[in-house]
């Protein structure tokens, strides 16, 4: 299992990732190509990327609490059956906890 995001990410994102703020948390929608395993990573407060879901399904609901004012980032990395990285999404940022979605702190 990959608990942290590999340093060898592809230079060009190969899939989409959409983030929605919902009352229960942050909903993440992403593609799940056949024969690939999606690992969902999150980082906050400039900490290293941490895997929050192995072989994740879409949509994924992240209900983990975030520190006030934190702006978490998410990315999905795709692996094949041999464990080789074959794709990724661009990173997306969640709005800080105390601000409405769409309003980001400067």
Secondary structure, 3 states (H helix, E strand, C coil): CCCCCCCCCCCCCCECEEEEEECCEEEEEECCCCCCEEEEEEECCCCCCEEEECCCCCCEEECCCCCCCCCCEEEEEEECCCCCEEEEECCEECCCCCCCCCCCCC
